[in-house]
Amino acid sequence: MPNLTVRNIPRKEYAALRKDAERSGRSLNSELLAMIHERSETRRRRRAAIRQIDRLREQIARQFPDQPDSVVLIREDRESH
């Protein structure tokens, strides 16, 4: 398994990380691994949500081909004020 060395951690962030690790009953290493995992899961879910939104937009555009894109509507609304 790969290793990672983290250097020059500001004292304030280190103290906060240590407190978070203590609260969750984990070592610093385990806390960092949990943070990395959480961030990667969040990014994965965000990408999946964006793909789903894009698919829904395409479906709506196919079902209602005469409706203008929301970008056009928003631009027209902004320009009218």
TORVEXVEX-658535 format. One record per residue (C-alpha): residue number from 1; residue in one letter; chain; x, y, z. Coordinates in steps of 0.1 Angstrom, whole numbers. Example, Ala and Ser with C-alpha at 12.3 -4.5 7.8 and 13.67 -1.06 7.14 Angstrom:
   k r c  east north    up
   1 a A   123   -45    78
   2 s A   137   -11    71
This chain:
   k r c  east north    up
   1 m A     0     0     0
   2 p A    14    35    -8
   3 n A    26    58    19
   4 l A    23    95    21
   5 t A    43   120    42
   6 v A    27   153    51
   7 r A    50   181    61
   8 n A    47   216    74
   9 i A    12   212    88
  10 p A     3   245   105
  11 r A    -1   241   143
  12 k A   -37   252   143
  13 e A   -47   226   117
  14 y A   -27   199   134
  15 a A   -44   206   167
  16 a A   -78   206   151
  17 l A   -70   173   133
  18 r A   -58   157   166
  19 k A   -90   168   184
  20 d A  -111   154   155
  21 a A   -92   121   158
  22 e A   -97   119   195
  23 r A  -134   127   193
  24 s A  -139    99   167
  25 g A  -116    75   186
  26 r A   -91    72   158
  27 s A   -54    78   153
  28 l A   -42   107   133
  29 n A   -34    83   104
  30 s A   -69    68   106
  31 e A   -85   102   108
  32 l A   -66   114    77
  33 l A   -76    82    58
  34 a A  -112    88    68
  35 m A  -110   124    56
  36 i A   -95   113    22
  37 h A  -122    86    18
  38 e A  -150   110    27
  39 r A  -137   136     2
  40 s A  -134   110   -26
  41 e A  -169    97   -19
  42 t A  -183   132   -20
  43 r A  -166   139   -53
  44 r A  -178   106   -67
  45 r A  -214   113   -57
  46 r A  -211   149   -71
  47 r A  -200   136  -104
  48 a A  -227   110  -105
  49 a A  -253   137   -96
  50 i A  -240   159  -124
  51 r A  -243   130  -149
  52 q A  -279   123  -137
  53 i A  -288   160  -141
  54 d A  -273   160  -176
  55 r A  -294   129  -185
  56 l A  -325   145  -171
  57 r A  -319   177  -191
  58 e A  -315   157  -223
  59 q A  -347   138  -216
  60 i A  -366   170  -209
  61 a A  -352   186  -241
  62 r A  -363   156  -261
  63 q A  -398   156  -245
  64 f A  -403   193  -249
  65 p A  -382   203  -280
  66 d A  -401   236  -284
  67 q A  -391   249  -250
  68 p A  -360   272  -249
  69 d A  -330   262  -228
  70 s A  -331   277  -193
  71 v A  -298   295  -200
  72 v A  -317   314  -228
  73 l A  -346   322  -204
  74 i A  -323   335  -177
  75 r A  -303   356  -201
  76 e A  -335   371  -215
  77 d A  -348   378  -180
  78 r A  -316   396  -170
  79 e A  -315   417  -201
  80 s A  -351   428  -197
  81 h A  -343   445  -163
